[in-house]
Amino acid sequence: PQSLRALGAAIDLPIGSALTPQDITDFAAVSGGQFSVVMGANAMKWQTVEPAQGSYDWTDADQLMAFAKANHQLVRGHTLLWHNQLPTWLTDGVAAGTITKSKLWALLEKHIFTEVGRYKGRIWQWDVANEFFTDANPSGINPNDWWIQQLGESVIPQAFKWAHQADPHALLFYNDYNVTGEDGTNAKSDAVYAWATKQRDAGVPIHGIGTQAHLDTQYGFDPQRFQQDLERFGKAGFKVAVTEADVRTFVDAAATQVPTDSLAQFAQPFEYSAMLQAAISVPAVISFTVWGWTDSLSWVPGTFSGEGYACLYDVNQQPKQAYYTLQKDLELA
Ligand code: G3I
């Protein structure tokens, strides 16, 4: 059987993964061999690239770019504007009043031009803005978001405009979770749809919608709604990307990540497969990326106590049923 990337190439759907530095140094064969598009799990976030004001650290981002080049992989940049993983000098400076509103605008502009400019022409898709909407019904831009509090809602379109100026050929994405019915409601999807079409119609260079697709086998995932939501963003003229797919469940321990609910062993491949099949059948979907491929490096146990088993490969880097199911879906597509 062929790699996911080879099978994806045959149907023109790049299959990818987020990578940590350890995925690159320790597990290069799978990280390079199975995927044709990569993104940094943390490598390109502001906190990582500018740990001290005006002093840049491109180690991880450059490592990712070099790995992608060596393995003929596309790159998704992630992410320019997010409330999380901001440098402490920035948040502390704002809290102390030493970074004023006008200074913050200038710092954001510099951040976007510096980072997007550094990799100009080498990033296929940028997640420009990440996780701005609430899960509430009805949903909207979160008024308590750090950026919204500081600069107001115009910060999002402004970030898209600057990113477009810095690299006119990159596809610019708005990325979020629960925008494809993962939690059983369409409130956030509707809000993002309304906002994104309005911005785009007003001339903001927003080209795509990214659905993170972090599933949990405990939730009522609805495959039909997932596909319908991909479709409606596509019909509105957006490119669509499944950006951070994984399917977590309750496990025995963080080290072993064996599901405690035996049904999860069937639910997981089913949910991965449903997502990929939807991505395959919706023409607007241009890439399908998972948020890490091995349970040993997954973000899930560190965030959700008692959960794990979210990836295509287990803690010993052995492919799981979910992997073989995706392989079969691609073969049959
Ligand atoms: O680098 C420090 C290290 O110096 C320190 O010793 C250690 C102690 O906790 O923390 C390390 O930082 C961690 C960082 O990942 C790098 O490993 C942070 O604690 C940890 O919170 C951070 O988690 C990241 C998370 O975003 C933060 O929200 C995950 O790795 C990353 O996978 C995750 O990715 C996000 C996407 O960007 C957006 N969508 C959701 C997704 C999952 O949360």
Residues whose N, C-alpha, C, O or C-beta is under 5 A from the ligand:
A	BS01	G3I	A41 N42 N84 W299
